[in-house]
Amino acid sequence: MTLNIALNNGLAVAMYVIFGLIFLGSLTMLGLTLNEFIKKEEDATTIFKGKHRLISLSVLIGGISFMLLFLPFMLNVTTAWHGVMIGLGSFFFMTAFLKFVAAFTLHYYKFNLVNVYVKQSKIITYLAAMFSLVFLFVFLDGLTFAGIITYPLPKGIPFTAEPLVAFYALFILGGAVLVYFISDHEFYKRYGRHGILENVFYVAFPAGIIGARLWYVIGEWENGGFAADWTKIFAFRDGGLAIMGGALLGIIVGVWFFIRRRKEYDMFFAADVIVPTILVAQAVGRWGNFFNQEVYGGIITNIEAWWFIPEFVKRGMFIAGQYRQPFFLIESFLNLTGYFVIRFGIGRGLKKYIKRLDQAFMYLVWYGLVRFIMEPLRDPLFNMGTGGEWSVYNSLIFLIVGVLLIVLNHIFDFEKQIMKLVHRRKPGHNVETTEVKNEDIKEEDNGKALEEGKKDE
């Protein structure tokens, strides 16, 4: 993003250096304190005693120093309210974000293992994440109203028209990493160790990128010029990834690798945990479309009706002299909502009625439905296929296949049939014993699950 204030004043430069060093120092202090606390085997109730108060102190110092970094901008705005938005937004954003990092780290590595403060740390983590997101947009809107952020936004780093590292790639990678940590934490709660899915991630993520590219090439074979020049298939820097293909091949390769290399762990538990979490990656990845100014909807004739959209996003949707419907934002929200509906609304709220693999299959239903509804509403420029219906048909296939798999999963003992296929080549393997053992481990029984996980190790 372009900054209209130049650092010509020596005092301003000194302020940036001093407050920047204080901010980096607070991050260092927070990291070292968290690391020391996690490694110690002492009672977790000592977290707010003695030097562990440094966690709260470093969060506060980090928020204040981050706000002071933007003091020159606050003092140079023409409207006082814009300066207030920048100041309060920057302070509360960074404070809430660092609070989220601390709460998530302690919950991820400490509290869940010793079974204390599990509920409290989880609530603090969710609230801190929510507040950090809200105040991030307050902060960005303040910079936007003050004219400090100018449009169109850059597409990557460095902030140029043709960046070396595209934001689109960073958002895709960030979403994939987030999926890994969420899924890894679920395995940690059940088996008592991190890193079980690390190699799976290293295999499934590149497969997802390849699948996304292949899906796009197939869908745009004529329109994208691949039929005329097949070497364009390898022109990744020109763009062209289809999320559906990435999800499909990533799931297939990930399941194959898990079956081959993680036989001691429950494959069905893995599917129900990992597959719905792909919606989180897709929600994050859609923000890359925002910076690229693509995958938007029709023209907005009454921009006042979209008052609930942050100004930072609204101005980014001013394309070719017209405001466009921010479909990337709508789909991002629907994907994130889908994850919580599947994992918590269905996975926990309906746990007495669902079967294993239902949550994995529900991903196909949810994402297929979202794309089936939204594809026809997009600007025709972003419709794939000769008739622009490639994504619509594939969305419908996702939806129908997902529904059929759920129905089959309940009508037939689908899980048993898969278990027989997986273990068919194992002489003398008792499938029934394995199924009973898997059924004995319930997600809500953390203590028993942890014990089983240690035995497996």
C-alpha positions as CSV (number, residue, x, y, z in Angstrom):
1,M,0.0,0.0,0.0
2,T,1.2,3.5,-0.8
3,L,2.1,5.8,2.1
4,N,1.8,9.5,1.3
5,I,3.9,10.7,4.3
6,A,7.7,10.8,3.6
7,L,10.2,10.4,6.4
8,N,12.0,13.7,5.8
9,N,12.0,14.7,9.4
10,G,14.9,13.4,11.5
11,L,12.8,13.4,14.6
12,A,10.2,11.3,12.9
13,V,12.9,8.8,11.8
14,A,14.1,8.6,15.4
15,M,10.6,7.9,16.6
16,Y,10.2,5.1,14.2
17,V,13.5,3.6,15.2
18,I,12.8,3.9,19.0
19,F,9.2,2.7,18.9
20,G,10.1,0.0,16.4
21,L,12.8,-1.4,18.7
22,I,10.4,-1.3,21.7
23,F,7.8,-3.2,19.6
24,L,10.4,-5.8,18.6
25,G,11.5,-6.1,22.2
26,S,8.0,-6.7,23.4
27,L,7.6,-9.5,20.8
28,T,10.9,-11.0,21.9
29,M,9.9,-10.8,25.6
30,L,6.5,-12.5,24.8
31,G,8.1,-15.2,22.8
32,L,10.8,-16.1,25.4
33,T,8.3,-16.0,28.3
34,L,5.9,-18.3,26.5
35,N,8.6,-20.6,25.5
36,E,10.0,-20.9,29.0
37,F,6.5,-21.5,30.5
38,I,5.7,-24.2,28.0
39,K,8.9,-26.1,28.7
40,K,8.5,-26.1,32.5
41,E,6.6,-29.0,34.1
42,E,5.3,-26.8,36.9
43,D,1.7,-26.3,37.7
44,A,-0.1,-24.3,35.1
45,T,-1.8,-22.2,37.8
46,T,1.5,-20.2,38.2
47,I,1.0,-18.5,34.9
48,F,-0.1,-15.2,36.4
49,K,2.5,-15.3,39.2
50,G,6.0,-13.9,39.2
51,K,7.8,-13.4,35.9
52,H,4.9,-14.9,34.0
53,R,3.2,-11.6,34.4
54,L,5.6,-10.6,31.6
55,I,3.1,-12.2,29.2
56,S,0.5,-9.6,30.0
57,L,3.1,-6.8,30.2
58,S,4.7,-7.6,26.8
59,V,1.2,-7.7,25.2
60,L,0.5,-4.2,26.6
61,I,3.8,-2.8,25.6
62,G,3.5,-4.3,22.1
63,G,0.1,-2.6,21.7
64,I,1.3,0.8,22.8
65,S,4.5,0.8,20.8
66,F,2.7,-0.4,17.7
67,M,0.2,2.5,18.1
68,L,3.1,5.0,18.6
69,L,4.6,3.9,15.3
70,F,1.6,5.5,13.6
71,L,1.7,8.7,15.7
72,P,3.1,10.8,12.7
73,F,0.1,9.7,10.6
74,M,-2.3,10.5,13.4
75,L,-0.9,14.0,13.8
76,N,-1.0,14.8,10.1
77,V,-4.7,13.9,9.3
78,T,-7.1,16.7,8.5
79,T,-10.0,15.0,10.3
80,A,-9.5,14.3,14.0
81,W,-11.9,11.2,13.8
82,H,-9.6,9.6,11.3
83,G,-6.7,10.0,13.7
84,V,-8.7,8.4,16.5
85,M,-9.6,5.5,14.2
86,I,-5.9,5.0,13.4
87,G,-4.8,5.3,17.1
88,L,-7.5,3.1,18.7
89,G,-7.5,0.7,15.8
90,S,-3.8,0.1,15.8
91,F,-3.6,-0.2,19.6
92,F,-6.5,-2.6,20.1
93,F,-5.7,-4.6,17.0
94,M,-2.1,-5.3,18.1
95,T,-3.1,-5.9,21.8
96,A,-5.9,-8.3,20.8
97,F,-3.6,-10.0,18.3
98,L,-0.8,-10.6,20.7
99,K,-3.4,-11.7,23.3
100,F,-4.6,-14.2,20.7
101,V,-1.1,-15.4,20.1
102,A,-0.4,-15.9,23.8
103,A,-3.7,-17.6,24.5
104,F,-3.5,-19.9,21.4
105,T,0.1,-20.9,22.2
106,L,-0.7,-21.8,25.8
107,H,-3.8,-23.6,24.9
108,Y,-2.1,-25.4,22.0
109,Y,1.0,-26.5,23.8
110,K,0.2,-26.4,27.6
111,F,-3.3,-26.2,28.9
112,N,-4.9,-28.9,26.9
113,L,-2.1,-31.3,27.9
114,V,-2.5,-30.8,31.6
115,N,-6.3,-30.4,31.3
116,V,-6.5,-27.1,33.1
117,Y,-7.9,-23.8,31.9
118,V,-8.9,-25.6,28.7
119,K,-12.3,-23.9,28.4
120,Q,-11.1,-20.5,29.6
121,S,-8.1,-20.4,27.2
122,K,-10.3,-21.5,24.3
123,I,-12.8,-18.7,25.0
124,I,-10.0,-16.1,25.3
125,T,-8.5,-17.3,22.1
126,Y,-11.7,-17.0,20.1
127,L,-12.6,-13.6,21.6
128,A,-9.1,-12.2,21.0
129,A,-9.1,-13.4,17.4
130,M,-12.5,-11.8,16.8
131,F,-11.5,-8.5,18.4
132,S,-8.2,-8.4,16.5
133,L,-10.1,-8.8,13.2
134,V,-12.6,-6.1,14.0
135,F,-10.0,-3.5,15.1
136,L,-7.8,-4.4,12.1
137,F,-10.5,-3.1,9.9
138,V,-11.0,-0.1,12.1
139,F,-7.3,0.6,11.7
140,L,-7.3,0.1,8.0
141,D,-10.4,2.2,7.5
142,G,-8.8,5.0,9.4
143,L,-5.8,4.9,7.1
144,T,-8.1,4.7,4.1
145,F,-10.2,7.7,5.1
146,A,-7.1,9.7,5.9
147,G,-5.8,9.0,2.4
148,I,-2.7,7.2,3.7
149,I,-3.7,4.0,1.9
150,T,-4.2,4.7,-1.8
151,Y,-5.8,2.5,-4.5
152,P,-5.5,0.3,-6.5
153,L,-3.7,-1.7,-3.9
154,P,-0.4,-3.4,-4.7
155,K,-0.6,-7.1,-5.7
156,G,2.4,-8.2,-3.6
157,I,5.8,-7.6,-2.1
158,P,7.5,-5.3,-2.9
159,F,4.6,-2.9,-3.4
160,T,4.7,-2.7,-7.2
161,A,2.5,-3.6,-10.1
162,E,4.6,-6.7,-10.8
163,P,5.7,-7.9,-7.3
164,L,8.2,-10.6,-6.6
165,V,5.9,-12.3,-4.1
166,A,2.2,-12.1,-4.8
167,F,-0.3,-11.6,-1.9
168,Y,-2.4,-14.2,-3.6
169,A,0.3,-16.8,-3.0
170,L,0.8,-15.6,0.6
171,F,-2.9,-16.0,1.4
172,I,-3.0,-19.5,-0.1
173,L,0.0,-20.5,1.9
174,G,-1.3,-18.8,5.1
175,G,-4.7,-20.6,4.7
176,A,-2.9,-24.0,4.3
177,V,-0.7,-23.4,7.3
178,L,-3.7,-22.4,9.4
179,V,-5.5,-25.7,8.4
180,Y,-2.4,-27.6,9.4
181,F,-2.3,-26.1,12.9
182,I,-6.0,-26.5,13.5
183,S,-6.0,-30.1,12.4
184,D,-2.7,-30.8,14.3
185,H,-4.3,-29.5,17.5
186,E,-7.2,-31.9,17.1
187,F,-4.7,-34.8,16.8
188,Y,-2.8,-33.4,19.8
189,K,-5.9,-33.5,21.9
190,R,-6.5,-37.1,21.0
191,Y,-3.1,-38.6,20.7
192,G,-1.0,-36.3,23.0
193,R,1.6,-35.1,20.5
194,H,2.1,-32.6,17.7
195,G,3.5,-33.2,14.3
196,I,1.5,-36.3,13.3
197,L,0.3,-34.6,10.2
198,E,3.5,-32.8,9.3
199,N,4.5,-35.1,6.5
200,V,0.9,-35.3,5.3
201,F,0.9,-31.5,4.9
202,Y,4.1,-31.6,2.9
203,V,2.6,-34.0,0.4
204,A,-1.1,-32.8,0.3
205,F,-0.3,-29.1,-0.1
206,P,1.8,-29.3,-3.2
207,A,-0.7,-31.8,-4.6
208,G,-3.4,-29.3,-4.0
209,I,-1.5,-26.6,-5.9
210,I,-1.0,-29.0,-8.9
211,G,-4.7,-30.0,-8.8
212,A,-5.8,-26.4,-8.7
213,R,-3.7,-25.6,-11.8
214,L,-4.8,-28.7,-13.7
215,W,-8.5,-28.0,-12.9
216,Y,-8.1,-24.4,-14.2
217,V,-6.2,-25.6,-17.4
218,I,-8.9,-28.2,-18.2
219,G,-11.7,-25.7,-17.6
220,E,-10.0,-22.9,-19.6
221,W,-8.4,-25.1,-22.3
222,E,-9.8,-23.1,-25.2
223,N,-10.4,-19.7,-23.6
224,G,-7.1,-19.6,-21.7
225,G,-5.1,-20.3,-24.9
226,F,-3.7,-23.6,-23.6
227,A,-4.9,-25.5,-26.7
228,A,-2.9,-23.1,-28.9
229,D,0.2,-23.1,-26.7
230,W,0.4,-25.9,-24.2
231,T,3.5,-24.4,-22.6
232,K,1.2,-21.9,-20.9
233,I,0.3,-24.7,-18.5
234,F,3.5,-24.0,-16.7
235,A,3.1,-20.2,-16.6
236,F,2.1,-20.1,-12.9
237,R,3.0,-16.4,-12.5
238,D,0.3,-15.5,-15.0
239,G,-2.3,-16.8,-12.5
240,G,-4.9,-19.5,-12.9
241,L,-5.8,-21.7,-10.0
242,A,-9.2,-23.4,-9.4
243,I,-9.9,-24.1,-5.8
244,M,-12.1,-27.0,-6.5
245,G,-9.4,-29.0,-8.2
246,G,-6.9,-28.1,-5.5
247,A,-9.2,-29.4,-2.8
248,L,-10.0,-32.6,-4.7
249,L,-6.5,-33.6,-5.5
250,G,-5.2,-32.5,-2.1
251,I,-7.8,-34.6,-0.3
252,I,-7.1,-37.7,-2.5
253,V,-3.3,-37.5,-2.1
254,G,-3.6,-36.7,1.6
255,V,-5.8,-39.7,2.2
256,W,-3.5,-42.0,0.2
257,F,-0.5,-40.8,2.1
258,F,-2.2,-41.1,5.5
259,I,-3.3,-44.7,4.8
260,R,0.2,-45.6,3.6
261,R,2.3,-43.9,6.3
262,R,0.0,-43.3,9.3
263,K,-1.6,-46.7,9.7
264,E,-1.5,-46.6,13.5
265,Y,-3.9,-43.6,13.6
266,D,-7.6,-43.4,12.9
267,M,-8.1,-42.5,9.3
268,F,-11.8,-41.7,9.7
269,F,-11.1,-39.3,12.6
270,A,-8.5,-37.7,10.3
271,A,-11.0,-37.2,7.5
272,D,-13.6,-35.7,9.7
273,V,-11.1,-33.3,11.2
274,I,-9.0,-32.3,8.2
275,V,-11.5,-32.1,5.3
276,P,-14.0,-29.6,6.7
277,T,-11.0,-27.4,7.7
278,I,-10.2,-26.9,4.0
279,L,-13.0,-24.4,4.1
280,V,-10.9,-22.2,6.4
281,A,-8.0,-22.3,3.8
282,Q,-10.5,-21.3,1.1
283,A,-11.9,-18.5,3.2
284,V,-8.4,-17.1,3.7
285,G,-7.3,-17.7,0.1
286,R,-10.2,-15.6,-1.3
287,W,-8.5,-12.5,0.1
288,G,-5.9,-12.9,-2.6
289,N,-8.6,-12.3,-5.1
290,F,-9.3,-9.0,-3.4
291,F,-5.8,-7.7,-3.9
292,N,-5.8,-9.0,-7.5
293,Q,-9.2,-7.3,-8.1
294,E,-10.8,-10.5,-9.5
295,V,-13.7,-12.8,-8.9
296,Y,-16.2,-10.0,-8.2
297,G,-19.9,-9.6,-8.9
298,G,-22.0,-7.2,-10.8
299,I,-22.0,-3.4,-10.6
300,I,-23.3,-1.7,-7.4
301,T,-25.6,1.1,-8.3
302,N,-26.3,2.2,-4.7
303,I,-23.1,2.0,-2.7
304,E,-24.8,3.4,0.4
305,A,-26.7,0.1,0.7
306,W,-23.4,-1.6,1.4
307,W,-22.6,0.5,4.4
308,F,-21.7,-2.6,6.4
309,I,-18.7,-3.3,4.2
310,P,-15.4,-1.8,5.5
311,E,-14.2,1.2,3.6
312,F,-10.9,-0.5,3.0
313,V,-12.7,-3.3,1.1
314,K,-15.3,-1.0,-0.5
315,R,-12.7,1.2,-2.2
316,G,-10.8,-1.9,-3.4
317,M,-14.0,-2.9,-5.2
318,F,-14.0,0.3,-7.3
319,I,-12.9,-1.3,-10.6
320,A,-13.1,0.3,-14.1
321,G,-15.0,3.3,-12.8
322,Q,-17.7,1.2,-11.0
323,Y,-18.2,-0.3,-7.6
324,R,-18.4,-4.1,-7.8
325,Q,-20.1,-6.6,-5.5
326,P,-17.4,-8.1,-3.2
327,F,-18.1,-11.8,-3.9
328,F,-14.7,-12.8,-2.6
329,L,-15.8,-11.4,0.8
330,I,-19.2,-13.1,0.7
331,E,-17.7,-16.5,-0.2
332,S,-15.0,-16.1,2.4
333,F,-17.6,-15.5,5.1
334,L,-19.7,-18.5,3.9
335,N,-16.8,-20.8,3.8
336,L,-15.8,-19.8,7.4
337,T,-19.4,-20.2,8.5
338,G,-19.5,-23.6,6.9
339,Y,-16.5,-24.8,8.9
340,F,-18.1,-23.9,12.2
341,V,-21.4,-25.4,11.1
342,I,-19.9,-28.7,10.1
343,R,-17.4,-29.1,13.0
344,F,-19.5,-27.7,15.8
345,G,-23.1,-27.5,14.7
346,I,-23.1,-31.0,13.1
347,G,-20.1,-32.6,14.6
348,R,-21.0,-31.9,18.1
349,G,-24.6,-30.7,18.1
350,L,-25.8,-33.8,16.1
351,K,-23.1,-36.2,17.3
352,K,-25.8,-38.7,18.4
353,Y,-27.2,-38.9,14.9
354,I,-24.2,-38.7,12.6
355,K,-21.7,-41.4,11.5
356,R,-18.1,-41.1,11.0
357,L,-17.1,-39.6,7.6
358,D,-20.3,-37.5,7.6
359,Q,-18.4,-34.3,8.4
360,A,-15.9,-35.0,5.6
361,F,-18.7,-35.7,3.1
362,M,-20.5,-32.6,4.3
363,Y,-17.6,-30.5,3.1
364,L,-18.6,-31.5,-0.5
365,V,-22.2,-30.6,0.2
366,W,-21.5,-27.2,1.7
367,Y,-18.8,-26.0,-0.7
368,G,-20.7,-27.4,-3.7
369,L,-23.8,-25.5,-2.6
370,V,-22.0,-22.2,-2.0
371,R,-20.3,-22.3,-5.4
372,F,-23.4,-23.5,-7.2
373,I,-25.4,-20.5,-5.9
374,M,-22.6,-17.9,-6.4
375,E,-21.0,-18.9,-9.7
376,P,-23.9,-17.6,-12.0
377,L,-23.9,-14.3,-10.1
378,R,-20.3,-13.4,-10.8
379,D,-19.0,-11.2,-13.5
380,P,-19.0,-13.3,-16.7
381,L,-15.3,-12.4,-17.0
382,F,-14.5,-15.0,-14.3
383,N,-16.7,-17.8,-15.4
384,M,-14.7,-20.8,-16.6
385,G,-15.4,-22.9,-19.6
386,T,-16.5,-22.2,-23.2
387,G,-20.0,-21.5,-22.1
388,G,-19.0,-20.1,-18.7
389,E,-20.6,-23.1,-16.9
390,W,-17.6,-25.3,-16.0
391,S,-17.6,-24.2,-12.4
392,V,-21.4,-24.4,-12.1
393,Y,-21.5,-28.0,-13.3
394,N,-18.7,-29.0,-11.1
395,S,-20.3,-27.3,-8.1
396,L,-23.5,-29.3,-8.8
397,I,-21.4,-32.5,-9.0
398,F,-19.7,-31.7,-5.6
399,L,-23.1,-31.2,-4.1
400,I,-24.8,-34.3,-5.5
401,V,-21.8,-36.6,-4.7
402,G,-21.6,-35.2,-1.1
403,V,-25.3,-35.9,-0.5
404,L,-25.1,-39.4,-2.0
405,L,-22.0,-40.3,0.1
406,I,-23.8,-39.2,3.3
407,V,-26.9,-41.2,2.3
408,L,-24.8,-44.3,1.5
409,N,-22.8,-43.8,4.7
410,H,-26.1,-44.2,6.7
411,I,-27.8,-46.8,4.6
412,F,-24.8,-49.1,4.4
413,D,-22.0,-49.8,6.7
414,F,-19.7,-47.7,4.5
415,E,-17.0,-47.5,7.1
416,K,-16.7,-51.2,7.4
417,Q,-16.4,-51.7,3.7
418,I,-13.5,-49.2,3.5
419,M,-11.8,-50.8,6.5
420,K,-12.0,-54.2,4.6
421,L,-10.4,-52.6,1.5
422,V,-7.6,-50.9,3.6
423,H,-6.7,-54.1,5.5
424,R,-7.4,-56.7,2.8
425,R,-3.8,-57.3,2.2
426,K,-2.9,-57.8,5.8
427,P,-3.0,-61.6,6.5
428,G,-4.7,-62.4,9.8
429,H,-5.9,-58.9,10.5
430,N,-9.0,-58.7,12.6
431,V,-11.1,-55.9,11.1
432,E,-13.8,-56.1,13.8
433,T,-11.2,-55.6,16.6
434,T,-9.9,-52.5,14.9
435,E,-13.4,-51.1,14.5
436,V,-14.2,-51.7,18.1
437,K,-11.0,-50.0,19.2
438,N,-11.7,-47.0,17.0
439,E,-15.2,-46.7,18.3
440,D,-14.0,-46.8,21.9
441,I,-12.2,-43.5,21.5
442,K,-14.6,-40.6,21.7
443,E,-13.5,-37.1,20.8
444,E,-15.1,-35.6,24.0
445,D,-13.2,-38.0,26.3
446,N,-9.8,-36.2,26.2
447,G,-8.4,-38.2,29.1
448,K,-9.0,-41.6,27.6
449,A,-8.1,-40.5,24.1
450,L,-4.7,-39.2,25.4
451,E,-4.0,-42.5,27.1
452,E,-4.8,-44.4,23.9
453,G,-2.6,-42.0,22.0
454,K,0.4,-42.7,24.2
455,K,-0.1,-46.4,23.9
456,D,-0.1,-46.0,20.1
457,E,3.2,-44.2,20.3
